[in-house]
Amino acid sequence: MVERKYGKVRRIWAFDRGITGEDNPAAIRKRDEPYLVGTPRSQMKRLEAGLLRDDWTAVRSDEVKSQ
């Protein structure tokens, strides 16, 4: 629908937590499109330990904002 309305261009798709089912990201991956997905907090708790094991590099300290 977006492509019909605005044309085909290279986009970065962004999904909120309400659309994190596998169908939408799977369709985007199939097309090799870049995307961002908001992750529900309950799921983040399950993933947190694995994420903290990885090495992360701060790009700019003023880019992160807490609620």
N, CA, C and O atoms as a Tinker XYZ file with bonds, in Angstrom:
   268  protein
     1  N      0.826000   -1.186000    0.000000    73     2
     2  CA     0.000000    0.000000    0.000000    64     1     3
     3  C      0.873000    1.254000    0.000000    63     2     4     5
     4  O      0.601000    2.200000   -0.740000    81     3
     5  N      1.921000    1.266000    0.826000    73     3     6
     6  CA     2.798000    2.436000    0.884000    64     5     7
     7  C      3.473000    2.662000   -0.464000    63     6     8     9
     8  O      3.553000    3.796000   -0.937000    81     7
     9  N      3.958000    1.587000   -1.082000    73     7    10
    10  CA     4.613000    1.724000   -2.377000    64     9    11
    11  C      3.651000    2.174000   -3.463000    63    10    12    13
    12  O      4.030000    2.948000   -4.343000    81    11
    13  N      2.418000    1.703000   -3.415000    73    11    14
    14  CA     1.426000    2.151000   -4.406000    64    13    15
    15  C      1.167000    3.647000   -4.256000    63    14    16    17
    16  O      1.013000    4.360000   -5.247000    81    15
    17  N      1.120000    4.109000   -3.027000    73    15    18
    18  CA     0.784000    5.510000   -2.772000    64    17    19
    19  C      1.974000    6.450000   -2.990000    63    18    20    21
    20  O      1.807000    7.540000   -3.536000    81    19
    21  N      3.184000    6.032000   -2.565000    73    19    22
    22  CA     4.338000    6.930000   -2.571000    64    21    23
    23  C      5.460000    6.506000   -3.509000    63    22    24    25
    24  O      6.453000    7.219000   -3.645000    81    23
    25  N      5.315000    5.355000   -4.156000    73    23    26
    26  CA     6.342000    4.890000   -5.077000    64    25    27
    27  C      7.344000    3.963000   -4.406000    63    26    28    29
    28  O      7.415000    3.875000   -3.181000    81    27
    29  N      8.116000    3.275000   -5.241000    73    27    30
    30  CA     9.125000    2.339000   -4.746000    64    29    31
    31  C     10.440000    3.091000   -4.563000    63    30    32    33
    32  O     11.025000    3.588000   -5.525000    81    31
    33  N     10.882000    3.165000   -3.348000    73    31    34
    34  CA    12.180000    3.745000   -3.008000    64    33    35
    35  C     12.767000    2.917000   -1.885000    63    34    36    37
    36  O     12.062000    2.125000   -1.259000    81    35
    37  N     14.040000    3.090000   -1.625000    73    35    38
    38  CA    14.688000    2.382000   -0.506000    64    37    39
    39  C     14.216000    3.027000    0.786000    63    38    40    41
    40  O     14.487000    4.202000    1.031000    81    39
    41  N     13.507000    2.258000    1.621000    73    39    42
    42  CA    12.966000    2.757000    2.877000    64    41    43
    43  C     13.520000    1.952000    4.034000    63    42    44    45
    44  O     13.942000    0.808000    3.864000    81    43
    45  N     13.517000    2.555000    5.212000    73    43    46
    46  CA    13.731000    1.817000    6.450000    64    45    47
    47  C     12.366000    1.765000    7.115000    63    46    48    49
    48  O     11.821000    2.797000    7.507000    81    47
    49  N     11.817000    0.573000    7.242000    73    47    50
    50  CA    10.494000    0.390000    7.818000    64    49    51
    51  C     10.604000    0.375000    9.334000    63    50    52    53
    52  O     11.536000   -0.215000    9.880000    81    51
    53  N      9.678000    1.009000   10.010000    73    51    54
    54  CA     9.653000    1.033000   11.473000    64    53    55
    55  C      8.290000    0.549000   11.943000    63    54    56    57
    56  O      7.253000    1.061000   11.522000    81    55
    57  N      8.311000   -0.453000   12.830000    73    55    58
    58  CA     7.081000   -1.027000   13.372000    64    57    59
    59  C      7.031000   -0.754000   14.863000    63    58    60    61
    60  O      8.051000   -0.838000   15.546000    81    59
    61  N      5.862000   -0.430000   15.366000    73    59    62
    62  CA     5.731000   -0.273000   16.812000    64    61    63
    63  C      5.506000   -1.644000   17.451000    63    62    64    65
    64  O      5.393000   -2.652000   16.754000    81    63
    65  N      5.443000   -1.667000   18.765000    73    63    66
    66  CA     5.311000   -2.942000   19.475000    64    65    67
    67  C      4.022000   -3.667000   19.155000    63    66    68    69
    68  O      3.948000   -4.884000   19.326000    81    67
    69  N      3.012000   -2.963000   18.701000    73    67    70
    70  CA     1.728000   -3.590000   18.410000    64    69    71
    71  C      1.730000   -4.437000   17.145000    63    70    72    73
    72  O      0.772000   -5.167000   16.894000    81    71
    73  N      2.771000   -4.355000   16.359000    73    71    74
    74  CA     2.798000   -5.071000   15.088000    64    73    75
    75  C      4.004000   -6.007000   15.014000    63    74    76    77
    76  O      4.519000   -6.302000   13.936000    81    75
    77  N      4.441000   -6.467000   16.192000    73    75    78
    78  CA     5.656000   -7.276000   16.234000    64    77    79
    79  C      5.439000   -8.746000   15.927000    63    78    80    81
    80  O      6.355000   -9.550000   16.099000    81    79
    81  N      4.265000   -9.111000   15.483000    73    79    82
    82  CA     4.071000  -10.487000   15.045000    64    81    83
    83  C      5.061000  -10.812000   13.943000    63    82    84    85
    84  O      5.650000   -9.897000   13.368000    81    83
    85  N      5.258000  -12.044000   13.638000    73    83    86
    86  CA     6.297000  -12.440000   12.690000    64    85    87
    87  C      5.924000  -12.186000   11.233000    63    86    88    89
    88  O      6.818000  -12.111000   10.391000    81    87
    89  N      4.648000  -12.052000   10.905000    73    87    90
    90  CA     4.251000  -11.909000    9.500000    64    89    91
    91  C      4.845000  -10.670000    8.830000    63    90    92    93
    92  O      5.414000  -10.770000    7.743000    81    91
    93  N      4.718000   -9.513000    9.464000    73    91    94
    94  CA     5.205000   -8.279000    8.838000    64    93    95
    95  C      6.723000   -8.246000    8.694000    63    94    96    97
    96  O      7.213000   -8.003000    7.591000    81    95
    97  N      7.494000   -8.481000    9.769000    73    95    98
    98  CA     8.954000   -8.505000    9.580000    64    97    99
    99  C      9.406000   -9.593000    8.593000    63    98   100   101
   100  O     10.366000   -9.386000    7.850000    81    99
   101  N      8.736000  -10.732000    8.578000    73    99   102
   102  CA     9.106000  -11.806000    7.642000    64   101   103
   103  C      8.922000  -11.335000    6.203000    63   102   104   105
   104  O      9.750000  -11.637000    5.344000    81   103
   105  N      7.857000  -10.606000    5.936000    73   103   106
   106  CA     7.618000  -10.091000    4.582000    64   105   107
   107  C      8.691000   -9.081000    4.188000    63   106   108   109
   108  O      9.134000   -9.065000    3.040000    81   107
   109  N      9.107000   -8.247000    5.123000    73   107   110
   110  CA    10.150000   -7.259000    4.847000    64   109   111
   111  C     11.495000   -7.966000    4.625000    63   110   112   113
   112  O     12.229000   -7.623000    3.698000    81   111
   113  N     11.818000   -8.953000    5.473000    73   111   114
   114  CA    13.075000   -9.705000    5.296000    64   113   115
   115  C     13.114000  -10.394000    3.933000    63   114   116   117
   116  O     14.158000  -10.442000    3.281000    81   115
   117  N     11.984000  -10.920000    3.517000    73   115   118
   118  CA    11.891000  -11.607000    2.227000    64   117   119
   119  C     12.273000  -10.659000    1.085000    63   118   120   121
   120  O     12.852000  -11.080000    0.083000    81   119
   121  N     11.945000   -9.395000    1.247000    73   119   122
   122  CA    12.250000   -8.383000    0.231000    64   121   123
   123  C     13.620000   -7.750000    0.445000    63   122   124   125
   124  O     14.038000   -6.892000   -0.334000    81   123
   125  N     14.322000   -8.169000    1.498000    73   123   126
   126  CA    15.638000   -7.629000    1.838000    64   125   127
   127  C     15.573000   -6.125000    2.111000    63   126   128   129
   128  O     16.421000   -5.363000    1.646000    81   127
   129  N     14.568000   -5.715000    2.863000    73   127   130
   130  CA    14.389000   -4.315000    3.238000    64   129   131
   131  C     14.881000   -4.099000    4.664000    63   130   132   133
   132  O     14.676000   -4.967000    5.512000    81   131
   133  N     15.524000   -2.971000    4.955000    73   131   134
   134  CA    15.931000   -2.693000    6.337000    64   133   135
   135  C     14.715000   -2.312000    7.179000    63   134   136   137
   136  O     13.790000   -1.671000    6.679000    81   135
   137  N     14.713000   -2.706000    8.463000    73   135   138
   138  CA    13.568000   -2.395000    9.316000    64   137   139
   139  C     13.982000   -2.320000   10.779000    63   138   140   141
   140  O     15.011000   -2.863000   11.181000    81   139
   141  N     13.164000   -1.640000   11.559000    73   139   142
   142  CA    13.293000   -1.538000   13.009000    64   141   143
   143  C     11.980000   -2.001000   13.611000    63   142   144   145
   144  O     10.909000   -1.709000   13.078000    81   143
   145  N     12.061000   -2.720000   14.717000    73   143   146
   146  CA    10.848000   -3.195000   15.379000    64   145   147
   147  C     10.941000   -2.881000   16.859000    63   146   148   149
   148  O     11.931000   -3.217000   17.509000    81   147
   149  N      9.909000   -2.234000   17.396000    73   147   150
   150  CA     9.832000   -2.026000   18.839000    64   149   151
   151  C      9.585000   -3.366000   19.507000    63   150   152   153
   152  O      8.771000   -4.160000   19.034000    81   151
   153  N     10.279000   -3.618000   20.594000    73   151   154
   154  CA    10.158000   -4.899000   21.280000    64   153   155
   155  C      9.388000   -4.721000   22.586000    63   154   156   157
   156  O      9.724000   -3.839000   23.376000    81   155
   157  N      8.365000   -5.539000   22.830000    73   155   158
   158  CA     7.629000   -5.448000   24.088000    64   157   159
   159  C      8.562000   -5.677000   25.280000    63   158   160   161
   160  O      9.482000   -6.491000   25.207000    81   159
   161  N      8.322000   -4.964000   26.363000    73   159   162
   162  CA     9.180000   -5.076000   27.548000    64   161   163
   163  C      9.287000   -6.505000   28.061000    63   162   164   165
   164  O     10.362000   -6.929000   28.487000    81   163
   165  N      8.196000   -7.246000   28.026000    73   163   166
   166  CA     8.242000   -8.629000   28.515000    64   165   167
   167  C      9.228000   -9.455000   27.692000    63   166   168   169
   168  O      9.941000  -10.296000   28.239000    81   167
   169  N      9.271000   -9.224000   26.407000    73   167   170
   170  CA    10.206000   -9.943000   25.550000    64   169   171
   171  C     11.631000   -9.447000   25.789000    63   170   172   173
   172  O     12.568000  -10.244000   25.754000    81   171
   173  N     11.812000   -8.162000   26.029000    73   171   174
   174  CA    13.146000   -7.615000   26.299000    64   173   175
   175  C     13.748000   -8.248000   27.546000    63   174   176   177
   176  O     14.948000   -8.519000   27.589000    81   175
   177  N     12.918000   -8.485000   28.564000    73   175   178
   178  CA    13.424000   -9.116000   29.787000    64   177   179
   179  C     14.028000  -10.481000   29.471000    63   178   180   181
   180  O     15.054000  -10.853000   30.041000    81   179
   181  N     13.397000  -11.229000   28.564000    73   179   182
   182  CA    13.917000  -12.544000   28.186000    64   181   183
   183  C     15.205000  -12.437000   27.374000    63   182   184   185
   184  O     16.049000  -13.331000   27.431000    81   183
   185  N     15.360000  -11.356000   26.624000    73   183   186
   186  CA    16.520000  -11.187000   25.752000    64   185   187
   187  C     17.667000  -10.428000   26.411000    63   186   188   189
   188  O     18.787000  -10.423000   25.901000    81   187
   189  N     17.388000   -9.788000   27.544000    73   187   190
   190  CA    18.337000   -8.870000   28.162000    64   189   191
   191  C     19.711000   -9.492000   28.443000    63   190   192   193
   192  O     20.731000   -8.887000   28.114000    81   191
   193  N     19.757000  -10.656000   29.026000    73   191   194
   194  CA    21.036000  -11.275000   29.377000    64   193   195
   195  C     21.900000  -11.485000   28.131000    63   194   196   197
   196  O     23.100000  -11.212000   28.158000    81   195
   197  N     21.312000  -11.956000   27.065000    73   195   198
   198  CA    22.060000  -12.164000   25.829000    64   197   199
   199  C     22.560000  -10.858000   25.232000    63   198   200   201
   200  O     23.674000  -10.791000   24.713000    81   199
   201  N     21.742000   -9.830000   25.307000    73   199   202
   202  CA    22.158000   -8.531000   24.781000    64   201   203
   203  C     23.295000   -7.934000   25.594000    63   202   204   205
   204  O     24.186000   -7.291000   25.039000    81   203
   205  N     23.270000   -8.139000   26.895000    73   203   206
   206  CA    24.310000   -7.575000   27.759000    64   205   207
   207  C     25.647000   -8.296000   27.603000    63   206   208   209
   208  O     26.688000   -7.735000   27.944000    81   207
   209  N     25.639000   -9.525000   27.096000    73   207   210
   210  CA    26.898000  -10.249000   26.869000    64   209   211
   211  C     27.694000   -9.658000   25.716000    63   210   212   213
   212  O     28.923000   -9.734000   25.708000    81   211
   213  N     27.013000   -9.076000   24.750000    73   211   214
   214  CA    27.690000   -8.522000   23.575000    64   213   215
   215  C     28.436000   -7.242000   23.924000    63   214   216   217
   216  O     28.085000   -6.534000   24.868000    81   215
   217  N     29.477000   -6.960000   23.138000    73   215   218
   218  CA    30.201000   -5.703000   23.287000    64   217   219
   219  C     29.464000   -4.624000   22.509000    63   218   220   221
   220  O     29.118000   -4.820000   21.344000    81   219
   221  N     29.224000   -3.488000   23.147000    73   219   222
   222  CA    28.523000   -2.382000   22.532000    64   221   223
   223  C     29.443000   -1.170000   22.517000    63   222   224   225
   224  O     30.277000   -1.002000   23.407000    81   223
   225  N     29.291000   -0.348000   21.525000    73   223   226
   226  CA    30.077000    0.869000   21.411000    64   225   227
   227  C     29.141000    2.066000   21.454000    63   226   228   229
   228  O     28.186000    2.150000   20.682000    81   227
   229  N     29.426000    2.996000   22.370000    73   227   230
   230  CA    28.634000    4.223000   22.434000    64   229   231
   231  C     29.023000    5.119000   21.266000    63   230   232   233
   232  O     30.203000    5.394000   21.051000    81   231
   233  N     28.031000    5.569000   20.518000    73   231   234
   234  CA    28.295000    6.452000   19.393000    64   233   235
   235  C     28.312000    7.889000   19.870000    63   234   236   237
   236  O     29.275000    8.622000   19.646000    81   235
   237  N     27.237000    8.282000   20.528000    73   235   238
   238  CA    27.160000    9.609000   21.140000    64   237   239
   239  C     26.338000    9.462000   22.420000    63   238   240   241
   240  O     25.246000    8.893000   22.402000    81   239
   241  N     26.852000    9.964000   23.497000    73   239   242
   242  CA    26.155000    9.789000   24.775000    64   241   243
   243  C     24.836000   10.553000   24.832000    63   242   244   245
   244  O     23.953000   10.166000   25.597000    81   243
   245  N     24.670000   11.608000   24.066000    73   243   246
   246  CA    23.427000   12.393000   24.104000    64   245   247
   247  C     22.335000   11.817000   23.225000    63   246   248   249
   248  O     21.256000   12.403000   23.134000    81   247
   249  N     22.579000   10.690000   22.575000    73   247   250
   250  CA    21.585000   10.077000   21.712000    64   249   251
   251  C     20.569000    9.221000   22.447000    63   250   252   253
   252  O     19.485000    8.955000   21.928000    81   251
   253  N     20.911000    8.791000   23.646000    73   251   254
   254  CA    20.026000    7.904000   24.399000    64   253   255
   255  C     19.252000    8.721000   25.411000    63   254   256   257
   256  O     19.827000    9.504000   26.166000    81   255
   257  N     17.952000    8.531000   25.418000    73   255   258
   258  CA    17.107000    9.252000   26.357000    64   257   259
   259  C     16.265000    8.258000   27.134000    63   258   260   261
   260  O     15.714000    7.324000   26.553000    81   259
   261  N     16.162000    8.445000   28.412000    73   259   262
   262  CA    15.317000    7.558000   29.216000    64   261   263
   263  C     13.972000    8.223000   29.440000    63   262   264   265
   264  O     13.825000    9.435000   29.285000    81   263
   265  N     12.992000    7.404000   29.809000    73   263   266
   266  CA    11.643000    7.939000   30.030000    64   265   267
   267  C     11.506000    8.464000   31.420000    63   266   268
   268  O     10.440000    8.955000   31.792000    81   267
